[in-house]
Amino acid sequence: MAEMSKDTLAELTEVLAQRRAADPDKSYVAKLYSKGQDAILKKVGEEATEVVMASKDQMPDQVVYEVADLWFHSMVLLAWHGKSSQDVLAELQRRFGLSGLEEKASRKS
């Protein structure tokens, strides 16, 4: 089994950046970018729903597959905003040592 790592996420970030300049007729990602943010948001929503449905149906392998789709489309959305998986990893790292309740309370200030 291939190991998911920061390197995999960084590699995917690079591919997404390259595809932004690609021909929308030859690249799924370029086509999403060309359709704009609403199309990307729609895909994120669809994939999130598919994660929920796979989990409710007690299909762990399908959950993994759908979460991969969700992560992928979330990374497309991050790139749309000029952000990357590294920004998300940095935010998660910042949260280490905080309880979830403390972290949530800190957002209100």
C-alpha positions as CSV (number, residue, x, y, z in Angstrom):
1,M,0.0,0.0,0.0
2,A,1.3,3.4,-0.9
3,E,2.0,5.7,2.0
4,M,0.2,9.1,2.0
5,S,2.6,11.7,3.1
6,K,3.3,15.4,3.0
7,D,5.3,14.6,-0.2
8,T,2.2,13.2,-1.9
9,L,0.2,16.3,-1.0
10,A,3.0,18.6,-2.2
11,E,3.3,16.6,-5.4
12,L,-0.5,16.9,-6.0
13,T,-0.3,20.6,-5.2
14,E,2.3,21.0,-8.0
15,V,0.2,19.0,-10.4
16,L,-2.9,21.1,-9.7
17,A,-0.8,24.3,-10.3
18,Q,0.4,22.9,-13.7
19,R,-3.1,21.9,-14.7
20,R,-4.5,25.4,-14.0
21,A,-2.7,26.5,-17.2
22,A,-3.7,23.4,-19.2
23,D,-6.3,23.1,-21.9
24,P,-9.7,22.6,-20.3
25,D,-10.6,20.2,-23.2
26,K,-7.7,18.0,-22.1
27,S,-7.6,18.3,-18.3
28,Y,-10.4,17.7,-15.8
29,V,-8.7,20.1,-13.3
30,A,-8.3,22.8,-16.0
31,K,-12.0,22.4,-16.9
32,L,-13.0,22.8,-13.2
33,Y,-10.9,26.0,-13.0
34,S,-12.4,27.4,-16.2
35,K,-15.9,26.9,-14.9
36,G,-15.1,28.9,-11.8
37,Q,-15.5,28.7,-8.1
38,D,-19.1,27.6,-8.1
39,A,-18.3,24.4,-10.1
40,I,-15.5,23.6,-7.7
41,L,-17.7,24.2,-4.7
42,K,-20.4,22.0,-6.2
43,K,-17.8,19.1,-6.6
44,V,-16.7,19.6,-2.9
45,G,-20.3,19.4,-1.8
46,E,-21.0,16.3,-3.9
47,E,-18.0,14.5,-2.6
48,A,-18.8,15.4,1.0
49,T,-22.2,13.9,0.5
50,E,-20.8,10.7,-1.0
51,V,-18.5,10.3,2.0
52,V,-21.5,10.6,4.3
53,M,-23.5,8.1,2.2
54,A,-20.7,5.6,2.1
55,S,-20.2,5.8,5.8
56,K,-24.0,5.4,6.5
57,D,-24.0,2.4,4.3
58,Q,-21.2,0.9,6.4
59,M,-18.8,0.7,3.4
60,P,-15.3,1.4,4.8
61,D,-13.4,0.9,1.5
62,Q,-15.9,3.2,-0.3
63,V,-15.4,5.8,2.5
64,V,-11.7,5.8,1.7
65,Y,-12.3,6.2,-2.0
66,E,-14.8,9.0,-1.4
67,V,-12.6,10.8,1.1
68,A,-9.8,10.7,-1.5
69,D,-12.2,12.4,-4.0
70,L,-13.1,15.0,-1.3
71,W,-9.5,15.7,-0.5
72,F,-8.7,16.1,-4.1
73,H,-11.5,18.5,-4.8
74,S,-10.8,20.4,-1.6
75,M,-7.2,20.8,-2.8
76,V,-8.5,22.2,-6.1
77,L,-10.5,24.7,-4.0
78,L,-7.5,25.6,-1.9
79,A,-5.5,26.2,-5.1
80,W,-8.4,28.4,-6.4
81,H,-7.8,30.6,-3.3
82,G,-4.0,30.5,-3.7
83,K,-3.6,28.1,-0.8
84,S,-2.3,24.6,-0.5
85,S,-2.3,21.5,1.6
86,Q,0.8,22.9,3.4
87,D,-1.4,25.8,4.7
88,V,-3.9,23.2,6.1
89,L,-1.1,21.1,7.6
90,A,0.3,24.3,9.2
91,E,-3.1,25.1,10.7
92,L,-3.5,21.5,12.0
93,Q,0.0,21.8,13.5
94,R,-0.9,25.1,15.2
95,R,-3.9,23.3,16.9
96,F,-1.7,20.6,18.5
97,G,-1.8,21.1,22.3
98,L,-5.1,22.8,22.2
99,S,-8.3,21.1,23.2
100,G,-10.9,21.2,20.5
101,L,-13.1,23.3,22.8
102,E,-10.3,25.8,23.4
103,E,-9.5,26.0,19.7
104,K,-13.1,26.6,18.8
105,A,-13.5,29.3,21.5
106,S,-10.4,31.1,20.1
107,R,-12.1,31.6,16.7
108,K,-14.8,33.8,18.3
109,S,-12.3,36.5,19.4
